[in-house]
């Protein structure tokens, strides 16, 4: 196995815990410990260790799915992400089976409703996989009648969804100027 040169969030958290368990350890000693502990190809800089220790609370507040990633990426369209996640949760609560294609199509519809235009993210299978991981959604196999979503029922609820969205974003835009 090739040594890694960058640290995952889990490794960064372990550095914070090692410092907490050894409060008198110097950051220079922590760099050497990290290199040996995580089989890194080079010693992290003292500045890297300092930044990691400064962000300790951030690493501790992450959920387990974020621990394996090496950097934290902000969601580019949090409104779209939240609306879509809520829609998926509502469908799951109603036991509506959702396919990846249905989720991607719904994302495109919400993006149009939110008037993202050119800023609409590329709705690919990779994007869908990351969305599912971010929200802890798992693919579920359904067979027979339970495997088909009632698209007419979903489309029938669009006026209610649009109304809620307009109220949500109108109040947000008023609050944020």
Secondary structure by P-SEA (a helix, b strand, c coil): ccccccccaaaaaaaaaaaaacccccaaaaaaaaaaaacccccccaaaaaaaaaaaaaaaaccccccccccccccccaaaaaaaaaaaaaaaaacccccaaaaaaaaaaaaaaaccccccccccaaaaaaaaaaabbbbbbbcccccccaaaaaaaaaaaaaaaaaaaaaaaaaaac
